[in-house]
Amino acid sequence: MTKDTFIRWMCLVELVLLTEEKAEELKLDLDKFDWVKPIAFKKYINDRFKSMEVDIEAEANSKKPLIKPMVKLASINKNIELSY
């Protein structure tokens, strides 16, 4: 997997987690909505790409995880190692 592909995947994971958090905040059941908005997702990923790249590089040089999606994924699945 290329670095750019990894960054785009992390942007997507972050977006899904943010969507889930907002739905919980608004007490919405996502199973009852057709909530996927591909254009909005693409825009978010494009807008977030550069800052996510900086975050990932900072995390690579840090002793603790900084990026929320990585931390949440690692807490869900203990087999995920926070290194690349």
The first five atom37 places (N, CA, C, CB, O) and aatype in JSON, in Angstrom:
{
  "aatype": [12, 16, 11, 3, 16, 13, 9, 1, 17, 12, 4, 10, 19, 6, 10, 19, 10, 10, 16, 6, 6, 11, 0, 6, 6, 10, 11, 10, 3, 10, 3, 11, 13, 3, 17, 19, 11, 14, 9, 0, 13, 11, 11, 18, 9, 2, 3, 1, 13, 11, 15, 12, 6, 19, 3, 9, 6, 0, 6, 0, 2, 15, 11, 11, 14, 10, 9, 11, 14, 12, 19, 11, 10, 0, 15, 9, 2, 11, 2, 9, 6, 10, 15, 18],
  "atom_mask": [
    [1, 1, 1, 1, 1],
    [1, 1, 1, 1, 1],
    [1, 1, 1, 1, 1],
    [1, 1, 1, 1, 1],
    [1, 1, 1, 1, 1],
    [1, 1, 1, 1, 1],
    [1, 1, 1, 1, 1],
    [1, 1, 1, 1, 1],
    [1, 1, 1, 1, 1],
    [1, 1, 1, 1, 1],
    [1, 1, 1, 1, 1],
    [1, 1, 1, 1, 1],
    [1, 1, 1, 1, 1],
    [1, 1, 1, 1, 1],
    [1, 1, 1, 1, 1],
    [1, 1, 1, 1, 1],
    [1, 1, 1, 1, 1],
    [1, 1, 1, 1, 1],
    [1, 1, 1, 1, 1],
    [1, 1, 1, 1, 1],
    [1, 1, 1, 1, 1],
    [1, 1, 1, 1, 1],
    [1, 1, 1, 1, 1],
    [1, 1, 1, 1, 1],
    [1, 1, 1, 1, 1],
    [1, 1, 1, 1, 1],
    [1, 1, 1, 1, 1],
    [1, 1, 1, 1, 1],
    [1, 1, 1, 1, 1],
    [1, 1, 1, 1, 1],
    [1, 1, 1, 1, 1],
    [1, 1, 1, 1, 1],
    [1, 1, 1, 1, 1],
    [1, 1, 1, 1, 1],
    [1, 1, 1, 1, 1],
    [1, 1, 1, 1, 1],
    [1, 1, 1, 1, 1],
    [1, 1, 1, 1, 1],
    [1, 1, 1, 1, 1],
    [1, 1, 1, 1, 1],
    [1, 1, 1, 1, 1],
    [1, 1, 1, 1, 1],
    [1, 1, 1, 1, 1],
    [1, 1, 1, 1, 1],
    [1, 1, 1, 1, 1],
    [1, 1, 1, 1, 1],
    [1, 1, 1, 1, 1],
    [1, 1, 1, 1, 1],
    [1, 1, 1, 1, 1],
    [1, 1, 1, 1, 1],
    [1, 1, 1, 1, 1],
    [1, 1, 1, 1, 1],
    [1, 1, 1, 1, 1],
    [1, 1, 1, 1, 1],
    [1, 1, 1, 1, 1],
    [1, 1, 1, 1, 1],
    [1, 1, 1, 1, 1],
    [1, 1, 1, 1, 1],
    [1, 1, 1, 1, 1],
    [1, 1, 1, 1, 1],
    [1, 1, 1, 1, 1],
    [1, 1, 1, 1, 1],
    [1, 1, 1, 1, 1],
    [1, 1, 1, 1, 1],
    [1, 1, 1, 1, 1],
    [1, 1, 1, 1, 1],
    [1, 1, 1, 1, 1],
    [1, 1, 1, 1, 1],
    [1, 1, 1, 1, 1],
    [1, 1, 1, 1, 1],
    [1, 1, 1, 1, 1],
    [1, 1, 1, 1, 1],
    [1, 1, 1, 1, 1],
    [1, 1, 1, 1, 1],
    [1, 1, 1, 1, 1],
    [1, 1, 1, 1, 1],
    [1, 1, 1, 1, 1],
    [1, 1, 1, 1, 1],
    [1, 1, 1, 1, 1],
    [1, 1, 1, 1, 1],
    [1, 1, 1, 1, 1],
    [1, 1, 1, 1, 1],
    [1, 1, 1, 1, 1],
    [1, 1, 1, 1, 1]
  ],
  "atom_positions": [
    [[0.85, -1.17, 0.0], [0.0, 0.0, 0.0], [0.9, 1.24, 0.0], [-0.97, 0.0, 1.23], [1.85, 1.32, 0.78]],
    [[0.6, 2.17, -0.86], [1.39, 3.4, -0.91], [1.03, 4.3, 0.27], [1.17, 4.16, -2.25], [-0.01, 4.14, 0.9]],
    [[1.91, 5.25, 0.54], [1.66, 6.21, 1.62], [0.38, 7.0, 1.34], [2.87, 7.17, 1.77], [-0.42, 7.21, 2.25]],
    [[0.19, 7.45, 0.11], [-1.01, 8.22, -0.23], [-2.28, 7.4, -0.05], [-0.93, 8.72, -1.67], [-3.29, 7.92, 0.42]],
    [[-2.24, 6.13, -0.41], [-3.4, 5.27, -0.23], [-3.7, 5.1, 1.25], [-3.17, 3.9, -0.89], [-4.86, 5.16, 1.66]],
    [[-2.66, 4.9, 2.05], [-2.84, 4.77, 3.48], [-3.47, 6.03, 4.07], [-1.49, 4.49, 4.16], [-4.39, 5.95, 4.88]],
    [[-2.99, 7.19, 3.66], [-3.53, 8.46, 4.15], [-5.0, 8.6, 3.77], [-2.72, 9.66, 3.59], [-5.81, 9.01, 4.6]],
    [[-5.35, 8.26, 2.55], [-6.75, 8.35, 2.13], [-7.63, 7.4, 2.94], [-6.88, 8.04, 0.62], [-8.74, 7.76, 3.32]],
    [[-7.13, 6.2, 3.21], [-7.9, 5.25, 4.04], [-8.09, 5.81, 5.45], [-7.19, 3.88, 4.1], [-9.18, 5.68, 6.02]],
    [[-7.07, 6.41, 6.01], [-7.2, 6.98, 7.36], [-8.19, 8.14, 7.37], [-5.83, 7.44, 7.87], [-8.92, 8.31, 8.35]],
    [[-8.22, 8.93, 6.31], [-9.21, 10.0, 6.2], [-10.62, 9.4, 6.17], [-8.95, 10.85, 4.93], [-11.53, 9.92, 6.82]],
    [[-10.79, 8.33, 5.42], [-12.11, 7.68, 5.33], [-12.51, 7.1, 6.68], [-12.09, 6.58, 4.27], [-13.66, 7.26, 7.1]],
    [[-11.6, 6.44, 7.36], [-11.91, 5.88, 8.68], [-12.31, 7.0, 9.63], [-10.69, 5.09, 9.24], [-13.29, 6.87, 10.37]],
    [[-11.55, 8.08, 9.63], [-11.86, 9.22, 10.49], [-13.25, 9.76, 10.18], [-10.82, 10.33, 10.31], [-14.02, 10.06, 11.1]],
    [[-13.58, 9.88, 8.93], [-14.88, 10.4, 8.53], [-16.02, 9.5, 8.98], [-14.92, 10.58, 7.02], [-17.04, 9.98, 9.46]],
    [[-15.85, 8.21, 8.84], [-16.88, 7.27, 9.29], [-17.07, 7.37, 10.81], [-16.51, 5.81, 8.89], [-18.19, 7.37, 11.3]],
    [[-15.96, 7.46, 11.54], [-16.06, 7.61, 12.99], [-16.72, 8.92, 13.39], [-14.68, 7.52, 13.62], [-17.53, 8.95, 14.32]],
    [[-16.39, 10.0, 12.7], [-17.03, 11.29, 12.97], [-18.53, 11.24, 12.68], [-16.37, 12.41, 12.14], [-19.34, 11.8, 13.42]],
    [[-18.89, 10.58, 11.59], [-20.3, 10.44, 11.22], [-21.04, 9.64, 12.3], [-20.44, 9.74, 9.85], [-22.15, 10.0, 12.69]],
    [[-20.42, 8.57, 12.76], [-21.03, 7.76, 13.8], [-21.21, 8.55, 15.1], [-20.18, 6.51, 14.06], [-22.25, 8.47, 15.74]],
    [[-20.19, 9.31, 15.49], [-20.27, 10.12, 16.7], [-21.4, 11.16, 16.6], [-18.93, 10.83, 16.96], [-22.17, 11.34, 17.54]],
    [[-21.48, 11.82, 15.45], [-22.52, 12.84, 15.27], [-23.91, 12.2, 15.3], [-22.32, 13.59, 13.94], [-24.84, 12.77, 15.88]],
    [[-24.06, 11.03, 14.69], [-25.35, 10.33, 14.71], [-25.74, 9.97, 16.13], [-25.29, 9.07, 13.83], [-26.91, 10.11, 16.5]],
    [[-24.78, 9.5, 16.92], [-25.07, 9.18, 18.32], [-25.46, 10.43, 19.09], [-23.85, 8.52, 18.99], [-26.39, 10.4, 19.9]],
    [[-24.77, 11.53, 18.83], [-25.07, 12.81, 19.48], [-26.51, 13.25, 19.17], [-24.07, 13.88, 19.04], [-27.21, 13.77, 20.03]],
    [[-26.92, 13.05, 17.91], [-28.27, 13.43, 17.48], [-29.3, 12.33, 17.71], [-28.25, 13.8, 16.01], [-30.48, 12.49, 17.38]],
    [[-28.84, 11.21, 18.3], [-29.71, 10.06, 18.58], [-30.38, 9.51, 17.32], [-30.77, 10.46, 19.6], [-31.57, 9.21, 17.31]],
    [[-29.58, 9.4, 16.27], [-30.06, 8.85, 15.0], [-29.62, 7.4, 14.86], [-29.54, 9.69, 13.81], [-28.49, 7.05, 15.22]],
    [[-30.49, 6.57, 14.34], [-30.14, 5.18, 14.06], [-29.7, 5.12, 12.6], [-31.36, 4.2, 14.34], [-30.52, 5.24, 11.69]],
    [[-28.4, 4.93, 12.38], [-27.87, 4.95, 11.02], [-28.4, 3.81, 10.16], [-26.37, 4.89, 11.06], [-28.35, 3.88, 8.93]],
    [[-28.89, 2.76, 10.79], [-29.46, 1.65, 10.02], [-30.77, 2.05, 9.32], [-29.71, 0.45, 10.93], [-31.22, 1.37, 8.4]],
    [[-31.36, 3.14, 9.77], [-32.64, 3.59, 9.2], [-32.46, 4.7, 8.16], [-33.55, 4.08, 10.3], [-33.44, 5.21, 7.61]],
    [[-31.21, 5.07, 7.88], [-30.95, 6.16, 6.94], [-30.04, 5.71, 5.81], [-30.33, 7.36, 7.67], [-29.17, 4.87, 5.99]],
    [[-30.27, 6.29, 4.65], [-29.34, 6.12, 3.54], [-28.42, 7.34, 3.62], [-30.09, 6.01, 2.12], [-28.61, 8.33, 2.92]],
    [[-27.41, 7.23, 4.48], [-26.63, 8.4, 4.87], [-25.34, 8.6, 4.11], [-26.33, 8.32, 6.29], [-24.66, 9.61, 4.31]],
    [[-24.98, 7.68, 3.24], [-23.72, 7.83, 2.52], [-23.85, 8.91, 1.45], [-23.3, 6.48, 1.89], [-24.72, 8.84, 0.57]],
    [[-23.0, 9.88, 1.53], [-22.96, 10.99, 0.58], [-21.59, 10.98, -0.08], [-23.26, 12.37, 1.27], [-20.67, 11.64, 0.42]],
    [[-21.43, 10.26, -1.19], [-20.09, 10.08, -1.78], [-19.36, 11.39, -2.11], [-20.2, 9.28, -3.03], [-18.15, 11.48, -1.93]],
    [[-20.08, 12.38, -2.58], [-19.42, 13.64, -2.93], [-18.91, 14.34, -1.68], [-20.38, 14.57, -3.71], [-17.8, 14.89, -1.68]],
    [[-19.7, 14.32, -0.62], [-19.27, 14.93, 0.64], [-18.08, 14.17, 1.22], [-20.44, 14.95, 1.66], [-17.15, 14.78, 1.75]],
    [[-18.11, 12.84, 1.12], [-16.98, 12.04, 1.61], [-15.73, 12.35, 0.81], [-17.31, 10.52, 1.53], [-14.65, 12.53, 1.38]],
    [[-15.85, 12.42, -0.5], [-14.69, 12.71, -1.35], [-14.11, 14.09, -1.02], [-15.09, 12.65, -2.84], [-12.9, 14.25, -0.95]],
    [[-14.98, 15.07, -0.81], [-14.53, 16.43, -0.48], [-13.79, 16.42, 0.87], [-15.73, 17.4, -0.43], [-12.73, 17.04, 1.0]],
    [[-14.35, 15.73, 1.86], [-13.7, 15.66, 3.17], [-12.3, 15.04, 3.04], [-14.56, 14.84, 4.16], [-11.33, 15.56, 3.58]],
    [[-12.22, 13.92, 2.32], [-10.94, 13.24, 2.16], [-9.93, 14.14, 1.46], [-11.12, 11.93, 1.36], [-8.77, 14.22, 1.87]],
    [[-10.35, 14.83, 0.41], [-9.46, 15.74, -0.31], [-9.02, 16.91, 0.57], [-10.15, 16.27, -1.57], [-7.85, 17.31, 0.55]],
    [[-9.96, 17.46, 1.35], [-9.64, 18.59, 2.22], [-8.74, 18.18, 3.39], [-10.92, 19.21, 2.76], [-7.89, 18.96, 3.82]],
    [[-8.92, 16.99, 3.89], [-8.2, 16.52, 5.08], [-6.85, 15.88, 4.75], [-9.05, 15.52, 5.84], [-6.02, 15.7, 5.63]],
    [[-6.63, 15.55, 3.48], [-5.46, 14.76, 3.08], [-4.14, 15.33, 3.6], [-5.4, 14.68, 1.58], [-3.38, 14.61, 4.25]],
    [[-3.85, 16.59, 3.32], [-2.56, 17.18, 3.69], [-2.37, 17.21, 5.21], [-2.44, 18.6, 3.12], [-1.28, 16.9, 5.7]],
    [[-3.41, 17.59, 5.95], [-3.26, 17.65, 7.4], [-3.15, 16.25, 7.99], [-4.45, 18.39, 8.04], [-2.45, 16.05, 8.99]],
    [[-3.82, 15.27, 7.4], [-3.68, 13.88, 7.86], [-2.25, 13.4, 7.6], [-4.7, 12.95, 7.14], [-1.68, 12.68, 8.42]],
    [[-1.68, 13.8, 6.47], [-0.29, 13.43, 6.16], [0.65, 13.96, 7.24], [0.12, 13.97, 4.77], [1.55, 13.26, 7.7]],
    [[0.44, 15.21, 7.63], [1.26, 15.82, 8.69], [1.04, 15.07, 10.0], [0.91, 17.32, 8.86], [2.0, 14.79, 10.72]],
    [[-0.22, 14.74, 10.32], [-0.52, 14.01, 11.55], [0.16, 12.64, 11.57], [-2.03, 13.84, 11.71], [0.72, 12.23, 12.59]],
    [[0.12, 11.94, 10.45], [0.73, 10.61, 10.37], [2.25, 10.71, 10.52], [0.36, 9.93, 9.03], [2.86, 9.88, 11.2]],
    [[2.85, 11.71, 9.9], [4.3, 11.89, 10.04], [4.67, 12.24, 11.48], [4.81, 12.98, 9.08], [5.69, 11.77, 11.99]],
    [[3.85, 13.06, 12.13], [4.1, 13.41, 13.53], [3.96, 12.17, 14.41], [3.13, 14.52, 14.01], [4.75, 11.96, 15.33]],
    [[2.97, 11.35, 14.11], [2.78, 10.13, 14.9], [3.94, 9.16, 14.7], [1.45, 9.46, 14.52], [4.35, 8.48, 15.64]],
    [[4.45, 9.1, 13.5], [5.57, 8.2, 13.22], [6.79, 8.59, 14.06], [5.93, 8.22, 11.72], [7.62, 7.74, 14.38]],
    [[6.91, 9.86, 14.4], [8.03, 10.36, 15.2], [7.71, 10.46, 16.69], [8.47, 11.71, 14.68], [8.53, 10.93, 17.48]],
    [[6.52, 10.01, 17.07], [6.06, 10.12, 18.45], [6.03, 8.74, 19.11], [4.66, 10.77, 18.51], [5.99, 7.71, 18.42]],
    [[6.06, 8.72, 20.41], [5.99, 7.46, 21.14], [4.56, 7.04, 21.41], [6.75, 7.57, 22.46], [4.31, 5.88, 21.75]],
    [[3.59, 7.95, 21.26], [2.19, 7.59, 21.51], [1.34, 7.99, 20.31], [1.67, 8.27, 22.79], [1.67, 8.94, 19.6]],
    [[0.25, 7.27, 20.08], [-0.62, 7.58, 18.94], [-1.27, 8.95, 19.09], [-1.71, 6.5, 18.79], [-1.7, 9.33, 20.18]],
    [[-1.34, 9.68, 17.99], [-1.95, 11.01, 17.99], [-3.25, 11.04, 17.19], [-0.98, 12.03, 17.43], [-4.11, 11.89, 17.42]],
    [[-3.39, 10.13, 16.25], [-4.51, 10.18, 15.32], [-5.67, 9.34, 15.83], [-4.07, 9.7, 13.93], [-5.53, 8.14, 16.06]],
    [[-6.8, 9.99, 16.02], [-7.97, 9.35, 16.61], [-8.39, 8.05, 15.93], [-9.11, 10.3, 16.59], [-8.63, 7.07, 16.64]],
    [[-8.51, 7.99, 14.6], [-8.95, 6.72, 14.0], [-8.02, 5.56, 14.32], [-9.05, 6.87, 12.5], [-8.48, 4.45, 14.56]],
    [[-6.73, 5.81, 14.34], [-5.79, 4.74, 14.63], [-5.97, 4.26, 16.07], [-4.34, 5.21, 14.41], [-5.94, 3.06, 16.33]],
    [[-6.16, 5.19, 16.98], [-6.34, 4.84, 18.38], [-7.63, 4.05, 18.55], [-6.35, 6.09, 19.26], [-7.65, 3.03, 19.24]],
    [[-8.71, 4.51, 17.94], [-9.99, 3.83, 18.08], [-9.94, 2.44, 17.43], [-11.12, 4.66, 17.45], [-10.44, 1.48, 18.01]],
    [[-9.35, 2.32, 16.26], [-9.23, 1.02, 15.61], [-8.39, 0.07, 16.45], [-8.6, 1.17, 14.22], [-8.73, -1.1, 16.59]],
    [[-7.32, 0.57, 17.02], [-6.46, -0.27, 17.85], [-7.19, -0.71, 19.11], [-5.18, 0.48, 18.21], [-6.96, -1.81, 19.6]],
    [[-8.06, 0.15, 19.64], [-8.8, -0.24, 20.84], [-9.87, -1.27, 20.52], [-9.43, 0.99, 21.5], [-10.22, -2.09, 21.38]],
    [[-10.4, -1.26, 19.3], [-11.4, -2.23, 18.88], [-10.74, -3.57, 18.57], [-12.18, -1.72, 17.65], [-11.22, -4.62, 19.0]],
    [[-9.65, -3.52, 17.84], [-8.96, -4.74, 17.42], [-7.53, -4.7, 17.97], [-8.96, -4.88, 15.86], [-6.68, -3.96, 17.46]],
    [[-7.27, -5.47, 18.99], [-5.96, -5.46, 19.66], [-4.84, -5.97, 18.75], [-6.02, -6.3, 20.93], [-3.67, -5.84, 19.1]],
    [[-5.18, -6.55, 17.58], [-4.17, -7.07, 16.67], [-3.59, -5.99, 15.78], [-4.75, -8.17, 15.83], [-2.61, -6.24, 15.07]],
    [[-4.19, -4.79, 15.79], [-3.69, -3.71, 14.93], [-2.5, -3.06, 15.62], [-4.81, -2.64, 14.64], [-2.59, -2.62, 16.76]],
    [[-1.4, -3.02, 14.91], [-0.19, -2.4, 15.43], [-0.11, -0.98, 14.87], [1.08, -3.22, 15.05], [-0.31, -0.77, 13.67]],
    [[0.17, -0.02, 15.71], [0.2, 1.37, 15.28], [1.57, 1.75, 14.74], [-0.16, 2.29, 16.43], [2.22, 2.67, 15.24]],
    [[1.99, 1.04, 13.72], [3.24, 1.38, 13.03], [3.07, 1.08, 11.55], [4.46, 0.59, 13.63], [2.2, 0.31, 11.17]],
    [[3.9, 1.69, 10.74], [3.83, 1.51, 9.29], [5.19, 1.7, 8.7], [2.82, 2.48, 8.65], [5.36, 1.59, 7.49]]
  ]
}
